[in-house]
Amino acid sequence: MRLISWSLILACPLSVLGFLSEARAETIVGSWQAPALDRWMYPFNATPGTRQTISTFGSDPASPQFDSRDGQFIIAFDTAPIVPGGLGSENYSVSSAVLTVEFANDRIVAYDPTPDAWQTFLAPTDPAFVEDSDAGQPIELFGCGFRNGFSATNFVENSPYSTPPNPLASGVRNAFALSFDNAGTPIDVSNNPRVGFDPLRFATGQISDLAPGELIPLRAKMTFSVSLSQPQIQAYLRDGLNRGRVFFVVSSLTFVQQQGGNFPVFYAKENPLIQAGQARPASLTLTVQTGPTCDAADIDCDGSVGGTDLTILLSGWGTNGSNGTGDINGDGVVNGSDLTALLGAWTN
Protein backbone atom coordinates (compact mmCIF):
# COMPACT_ATOMS: atom_id res chain seq x y z
CA MET A 1 0.00 0.00 0.00
CA ARG A 2 1.32 3.43 -0.97
CA LEU A 3 1.07 6.32 1.53
CA ILE A 4 0.36 9.63 -0.13
CA SER A 5 0.72 13.04 1.52
CA TRP A 6 -2.58 14.81 0.87
CA SER A 7 -1.11 18.01 2.32
CA LEU A 8 1.45 17.89 -0.46
CA ILE A 9 -1.30 17.40 -3.02
CA LEU A 10 -3.38 20.29 -1.72
CA ALA A 11 -0.33 22.50 -1.67
CA CYS A 12 0.34 21.96 -5.40
CA PRO A 13 -0.79 25.11 -7.25
CA LEU A 14 -3.23 24.82 -10.10
CA SER A 15 -0.70 26.78 -12.14
CA VAL A 16 0.81 23.40 -12.94
CA LEU A 17 -1.83 23.24 -15.65
CA GLY A 18 0.04 25.97 -17.48
CA PHE A 19 3.20 23.93 -17.24
CA LEU A 20 1.28 20.94 -18.50
CA SER A 21 0.35 22.74 -21.71
CA GLU A 22 4.06 23.29 -22.38
CA ALA A 23 5.32 19.85 -21.35
CA ARG A 24 2.74 17.55 -22.88
CA ALA A 25 2.78 16.45 -26.49
CA GLU A 26 0.81 18.52 -28.98
CA THR A 27 -1.33 16.76 -31.58
CA ILE A 28 -1.13 18.23 -35.08
CA VAL A 29 -3.32 17.15 -37.99
CA GLY A 30 -1.63 18.25 -41.20
CA SER A 31 -2.75 18.08 -44.82
CA TRP A 32 -0.55 18.70 -47.86
CA GLN A 33 -2.52 18.97 -51.11
CA ALA A 34 0.50 18.84 -53.42
CA PRO A 35 4.04 17.51 -53.08
CA ALA A 36 7.15 19.64 -53.05
CA LEU A 37 8.73 17.07 -55.38
CA ASP A 38 7.41 14.35 -57.65
CA ARG A 39 9.69 12.50 -60.00
CA TRP A 40 9.51 9.58 -62.41
CA MET A 41 12.56 7.53 -61.44
CA TYR A 42 13.13 5.59 -64.65
CA PRO A 43 16.40 5.13 -66.54
CA PHE A 44 15.00 6.48 -69.82
CA ASN A 45 13.22 9.53 -68.39
CA ALA A 46 14.42 12.40 -70.56
CA THR A 47 12.42 15.01 -68.61
CA PRO A 48 13.05 14.37 -64.92
CA GLY A 49 10.89 16.53 -62.68
CA THR A 50 8.78 18.02 -65.47
CA ARG A 51 6.74 15.08 -66.78
CA GLN A 52 2.98 15.51 -66.64
CA THR A 53 2.29 11.87 -65.73
CA ILE A 54 4.29 9.22 -63.89
CA SER A 55 3.98 5.45 -64.34
CA THR A 56 5.04 2.44 -62.30
CA PHE A 57 5.90 -1.01 -63.66
CA GLY A 58 8.33 -3.89 -63.51
CA SER A 59 10.92 -5.02 -66.00
CA ASP A 60 11.06 -8.30 -67.88
CA PRO A 61 11.51 -10.96 -65.16
CA ALA A 62 13.88 -12.89 -67.40
CA SER A 63 16.26 -9.94 -67.90
CA PRO A 64 18.62 -8.72 -65.16
CA GLN A 65 19.60 -5.60 -67.10
CA PHE A 66 17.17 -3.27 -65.29
CA ASP A 67 15.71 -3.20 -61.80
CA SER A 68 12.69 -5.44 -61.27
CA ARG A 69 10.81 -2.37 -60.02
CA ASP A 70 11.78 -0.39 -63.09
CA GLY A 71 9.47 2.64 -63.14
CA GLN A 72 9.24 4.20 -59.67
CA PHE A 73 7.26 7.26 -58.51
CA ILE A 74 9.15 9.40 -55.98
CA ILE A 75 7.11 11.87 -53.91
CA ALA A 76 8.25 14.27 -51.19
CA PHE A 77 6.35 16.69 -48.95
CA ASP A 78 7.78 19.66 -47.06
CA THR A 79 6.20 19.13 -43.66
CA ALA A 80 7.85 21.87 -41.58
CA PRO A 81 5.32 24.64 -42.37
CA ILE A 82 2.70 22.60 -40.48
CA VAL A 83 4.69 20.20 -38.28
CA PRO A 84 7.69 22.04 -36.81
CA GLY A 85 10.97 20.39 -37.74
CA GLY A 86 14.18 20.10 -35.79
CA LEU A 87 12.66 18.90 -32.50
CA GLY A 88 14.65 15.67 -32.49
CA SER A 89 13.31 12.49 -34.07
CA GLU A 90 12.35 11.09 -30.66
CA ASN A 91 9.88 13.96 -30.19
CA TYR A 92 7.55 12.89 -33.00
CA SER A 93 4.97 10.13 -32.94
CA VAL A 94 2.80 9.51 -36.02
CA SER A 95 -0.65 8.03 -35.37
CA SER A 96 -2.00 8.34 -38.94
CA ALA A 97 -0.35 8.75 -42.35
CA VAL A 98 -2.31 8.50 -45.60
CA LEU A 99 -0.91 9.19 -49.08
CA THR A 100 -3.34 9.62 -52.00
CA VAL A 101 -2.57 9.48 -55.72
CA GLU A 102 -4.88 9.86 -58.71
CA PHE A 103 -4.95 7.72 -61.86
CA ALA A 104 -4.33 9.36 -65.22
CA ASN A 105 -5.25 6.37 -67.40
CA ASP A 106 -8.68 4.85 -67.87
CA ARG A 107 -9.60 1.18 -67.33
CA ILE A 108 -6.22 -0.21 -68.33
CA VAL A 109 -5.05 -1.73 -65.05
CA ALA A 110 -6.82 -4.38 -62.97
CA TYR A 111 -7.22 -3.47 -59.30
CA ASP A 112 -5.32 -5.74 -56.93
CA PRO A 113 -5.56 -4.62 -53.27
CA THR A 114 -3.50 -7.45 -51.80
CA PRO A 115 0.25 -8.18 -51.86
CA ASP A 116 1.59 -10.79 -54.27
CA ALA A 117 4.38 -13.18 -53.36
CA TRP A 118 7.72 -12.41 -54.99
CA GLN A 119 7.66 -15.79 -56.76
CA THR A 120 4.80 -14.58 -59.01
CA PHE A 121 7.17 -12.16 -60.72
CA LEU A 122 9.73 -14.77 -61.71
CA ALA A 123 10.01 -16.06 -65.26
CA PRO A 124 7.53 -18.93 -65.81
CA THR A 125 10.47 -21.20 -66.60
CA ASP A 126 12.00 -20.57 -63.15
CA PRO A 127 11.52 -23.60 -60.82
CA ALA A 128 10.41 -21.24 -58.01
CA PHE A 129 7.73 -19.55 -60.15
CA VAL A 130 4.24 -19.41 -58.63
CA GLU A 131 1.13 -18.51 -60.62
CA ASP A 132 -0.54 -15.28 -59.52
CA SER A 133 -3.92 -16.30 -58.12
CA ASP A 134 -5.69 -12.98 -58.69
CA ALA A 135 -5.97 -10.38 -61.42
CA GLY A 136 -3.47 -7.57 -61.63
CA GLN A 137 -0.50 -6.66 -59.48
CA PRO A 138 -0.66 -4.50 -56.33
CA ILE A 139 0.62 -0.94 -56.21
CA GLU A 140 2.81 -0.54 -53.14
CA LEU A 141 4.28 2.21 -51.01
CA PHE A 142 7.80 2.32 -49.61
CA GLY A 143 10.23 4.82 -48.17
CA CYS A 144 12.97 6.38 -50.27
CA GLY A 145 16.65 5.56 -49.98
CA PHE A 146 19.64 7.27 -51.56
CA ARG A 147 23.16 6.43 -52.70
CA ASN A 148 26.17 7.90 -54.52
CA GLY A 149 26.32 11.02 -52.36
CA PHE A 150 22.62 11.85 -52.59
CA SER A 151 20.36 12.19 -49.58
CA ALA A 152 16.94 13.47 -48.60
CA THR A 153 18.45 16.92 -48.16
CA ASN A 154 20.13 17.29 -51.57
CA PHE A 155 18.08 15.14 -53.96
CA VAL A 156 15.89 17.31 -56.22
CA GLU A 157 13.46 16.63 -59.05
CA ASN A 158 16.07 16.78 -61.79
CA SER A 159 18.91 15.03 -59.98
CA PRO A 160 20.59 12.42 -62.19
CA TYR A 161 19.06 8.96 -62.28
CA SER A 162 22.42 7.32 -61.57
CA THR A 163 26.13 7.92 -61.50
CA PRO A 164 28.66 6.67 -64.12
CA PRO A 165 30.13 4.31 -65.17
CA ASN A 166 26.95 2.18 -65.36
CA PRO A 167 24.09 4.67 -65.65
CA LEU A 168 21.46 2.16 -66.79
CA ALA A 169 22.44 -0.99 -64.90
CA SER A 170 20.46 -2.73 -62.20
CA GLY A 171 20.89 -1.48 -58.62
CA VAL A 172 22.48 1.88 -59.47
CA ARG A 173 19.66 4.44 -59.25
CA ASN A 174 20.50 7.34 -56.95
CA ALA A 175 17.09 7.24 -55.26
CA PHE A 176 15.17 4.00 -54.80
CA ALA A 177 12.29 2.23 -53.09
CA LEU A 178 13.43 1.52 -49.54
CA SER A 179 12.28 -0.83 -46.81
CA PHE A 180 13.88 -2.72 -43.91
CA ASP A 181 15.10 -6.26 -43.33
CA ASN A 182 14.29 -8.37 -40.27
CA ALA A 183 17.08 -6.69 -38.32
CA GLY A 184 15.68 -3.24 -39.10
CA THR A 185 18.46 -2.37 -41.56
CA PRO A 186 17.40 -0.20 -44.53
CA ILE A 187 17.45 -2.10 -47.84
CA ASP A 188 16.81 -1.36 -51.53
CA VAL A 189 13.73 -3.34 -52.60
CA SER A 190 14.03 -2.53 -56.31
CA ASN A 191 15.06 -6.13 -57.01
CA ASN A 192 13.28 -8.10 -54.30
CA PRO A 193 12.06 -10.85 -56.73
CA ARG A 194 15.60 -11.54 -57.93
CA VAL A 195 17.00 -11.51 -54.41
CA GLY A 196 14.07 -13.65 -53.30
CA PHE A 197 12.21 -11.95 -50.44
CA ASP A 198 8.90 -10.26 -49.69
CA PRO A 199 9.64 -6.68 -48.58
CA LEU A 200 8.14 -4.91 -45.60
CA ARG A 201 5.60 -2.69 -47.34
CA PHE A 202 4.72 0.72 -45.97
CA ALA A 203 1.23 0.17 -47.47
CA THR A 204 -0.64 -1.48 -50.34
CA GLY A 205 -2.84 0.82 -52.43
CA GLN A 206 -6.60 0.72 -51.87
CA ILE A 207 -9.57 2.10 -53.85
CA SER A 208 -12.64 2.25 -51.65
CA ASP A 209 -15.40 1.84 -54.26
CA LEU A 210 -13.77 -0.73 -56.54
CA ALA A 211 -13.89 -4.53 -56.36
CA PRO A 212 -10.71 -6.60 -56.80
CA GLY A 213 -10.13 -7.42 -60.46
CA GLU A 214 -12.10 -4.44 -61.79
CA LEU A 215 -10.35 -2.10 -64.20
CA ILE A 216 -9.32 1.15 -62.55
CA PRO A 217 -11.10 4.19 -64.05
CA LEU A 218 -9.63 7.58 -64.90
CA ARG A 219 -9.24 9.86 -61.87
CA ALA A 220 -9.74 7.04 -59.40
CA LYS A 221 -8.11 7.89 -56.09
CA MET A 222 -5.84 5.30 -54.55
CA THR A 223 -4.94 5.65 -50.87
CA PHE A 224 -2.02 4.22 -48.94
CA SER A 225 -2.57 3.99 -45.18
CA VAL A 226 0.93 3.62 -43.79
CA SER A 227 1.60 0.70 -41.44
CA LEU A 228 2.61 2.69 -38.36
CA SER A 229 2.76 -0.29 -36.01
CA GLN A 230 6.07 -1.23 -37.63
CA PRO A 231 8.80 0.48 -35.56
CA GLN A 232 11.14 0.87 -38.54
CA ILE A 233 8.46 2.72 -40.53
CA GLN A 234 7.56 4.89 -37.54
CA ALA A 235 11.26 5.76 -37.12
CA TYR A 236 11.56 6.56 -40.84
CA LEU A 237 8.67 9.05 -40.63
CA ARG A 238 10.03 10.59 -37.44
CA ASP A 239 13.37 11.22 -39.10
CA GLY A 240 11.64 12.85 -42.07
CA LEU A 241 9.52 15.09 -39.85
CA ASN A 242 12.58 16.14 -37.89
CA ARG A 243 14.29 16.98 -41.21
CA GLY A 244 11.19 18.78 -42.51
CA ARG A 245 10.78 16.70 -45.67
CA VAL A 246 9.20 13.24 -45.92
CA PHE A 247 9.83 11.03 -48.98
CA PHE A 248 7.77 8.12 -50.32
CA VAL A 249 8.10 5.85 -53.35
CA VAL A 250 5.10 4.34 -55.15
CA SER A 251 6.07 1.15 -56.94
CA SER A 252 4.54 -1.85 -58.68
CA LEU A 253 5.72 -5.03 -60.34
CA THR A 254 3.12 -4.66 -63.09
CA PHE A 255 3.99 -6.97 -65.97
CA VAL A 256 5.10 -5.16 -69.13
CA GLN A 257 6.83 -5.91 -72.40
CA GLN A 258 9.69 -3.87 -73.85
CA GLN A 259 8.22 -0.50 -74.85
CA GLY A 260 4.68 -1.66 -74.10
CA GLY A 261 2.14 -3.08 -71.69
CA ASN A 262 -0.72 -2.01 -69.46
CA PHE A 263 0.57 -0.27 -66.37
CA PRO A 264 -0.70 2.36 -63.90
CA VAL A 265 -0.18 6.03 -64.72
CA PHE A 266 -0.61 8.86 -62.20
CA TYR A 267 -0.92 12.63 -62.42
CA ALA A 268 2.22 14.62 -61.63
CA LYS A 269 1.93 18.09 -60.13
CA GLU A 270 3.10 19.66 -63.41
CA ASN A 271 0.06 18.35 -65.32
CA PRO A 272 -2.05 21.16 -66.90
CA LEU A 273 -5.23 19.44 -65.70
CA ILE A 274 -4.03 19.97 -62.15
CA GLN A 275 -3.39 23.62 -62.84
CA ALA A 276 -6.95 23.86 -64.18
CA GLY A 277 -8.42 22.07 -61.17
CA GLN A 278 -9.52 19.06 -63.24
CA ALA A 279 -7.18 16.58 -61.55
CA ARG A 280 -5.25 16.29 -58.31
CA PRO A 281 -1.58 15.62 -57.56
CA ALA A 282 -0.36 13.36 -54.79
CA SER A 283 -1.48 14.50 -51.33
CA LEU A 284 -0.66 13.57 -47.75
CA THR A 285 -2.45 13.73 -44.41
CA LEU A 286 -0.68 13.13 -41.11
CA THR A 287 -1.67 13.06 -37.48
CA VAL A 288 1.44 13.71 -35.42
CA GLN A 289 2.21 14.21 -31.76
CA THR A 290 5.14 16.52 -31.12
CA GLY A 291 6.97 16.86 -27.84
CA PRO A 292 8.05 14.30 -25.27
CA THR A 293 6.07 11.09 -25.11
CA CYS A 294 5.23 9.98 -21.58
CA ASP A 295 3.46 7.27 -19.69
CA ALA A 296 -0.23 8.18 -19.53
CA ALA A 297 -0.15 8.44 -15.72
CA ASP A 298 2.78 10.88 -15.90
CA ILE A 299 0.40 13.70 -16.79
CA ASP A 300 2.92 16.53 -16.42
CA CYS A 301 5.53 14.50 -18.31
CA ASP A 302 8.29 15.09 -15.76
CA GLY A 303 9.45 11.48 -15.62
CA SER A 304 7.64 10.44 -12.45
CA VAL A 305 4.07 9.97 -11.21
CA GLY A 306 3.39 12.02 -8.10
CA GLY A 307 1.45 14.78 -6.40
CA THR A 308 1.45 17.17 -9.32
CA ASP A 309 -0.07 14.52 -11.59
CA LEU A 310 -2.74 13.81 -9.00
CA THR A 311 -3.58 17.51 -8.66
CA ILE A 312 -4.00 17.78 -12.42
CA LEU A 313 -6.24 14.71 -12.48
CA LEU A 314 -8.44 16.03 -9.68
CA SER A 315 -8.76 19.40 -11.42
CA GLY A 316 -10.16 17.62 -14.47
CA TRP A 317 -12.45 15.28 -12.54
CA GLY A 318 -15.66 14.53 -14.42
CA THR A 319 -14.45 16.10 -17.69
CA ASN A 320 -13.52 14.26 -20.87
CA GLY A 321 -9.84 14.92 -20.29
CA SER A 322 -9.44 16.46 -23.74
CA ASN A 323 -6.90 18.99 -22.47
CA GLY A 324 -4.63 16.34 -21.00
CA THR A 325 -6.19 16.55 -17.55
CA GLY A 326 -6.17 12.93 -16.52
CA ASP A 327 -8.11 10.56 -18.81
CA ILE A 328 -5.39 7.98 -18.28
CA ASN A 329 -7.29 4.96 -19.59
CA GLY A 330 -8.66 6.81 -22.62
CA ASP A 331 -12.34 6.04 -21.98
CA GLY A 332 -13.47 9.65 -22.43
CA VAL A 333 -13.98 10.66 -18.79
CA VAL A 334 -11.74 11.45 -15.83
CA ASN A 335 -13.01 9.33 -12.95
CA GLY A 336 -12.13 6.70 -10.37
CA SER A 337 -10.65 4.32 -12.92
CA ASP A 338 -8.08 6.93 -13.86
CA LEU A 339 -7.33 7.64 -10.21
CA THR A 340 -6.74 3.93 -9.61
CA ALA A 341 -4.39 3.78 -12.61
CA LEU A 342 -2.47 6.82 -11.38
CA LEU A 343 -2.07 5.45 -7.85
CA GLY A 344 -0.94 2.14 -9.29
CA ALA A 345 1.84 3.94 -11.16
CA TRP A 346 2.84 6.19 -8.26
CA THR A 347 6.62 6.74 -8.09
CA ASN A 348 7.14 9.48 -5.48
Buried (B, 14 or more C-beta within 10 A) or exposed (E): EEEBEEEBBEEBEEEBBEBBEEBBBEEBEBEBEEBBBBBBBBBEBEEBBEBBBBBBBBBBBEEBEBBBBBBBBBBBBBBBEBBBBEBEBEBBBBEEBBBBBBBBBEEBBBBBBEEBEBBBBBEEEEEEBEEBEBEBBBBBBBBBBBBEEBEBEEBEBEBBBBBEEEEEBBBBBBBBBBBBEEEEEEBBBBBBBBEEBBBBBBBBBBBEEBEEEBBBBEBBBBBBBBBBEBEBBBBBBBBBBBBBBBBBBBBBBBBBEEEEEBBBBBBBBBBEBBEEEEBBBBBBBBBBBBBBEBBBBBBBBBEBBBBBBBBBBBBBBEBEBEBBBBBBBEEEBBBEEBBEBBBEBBEE
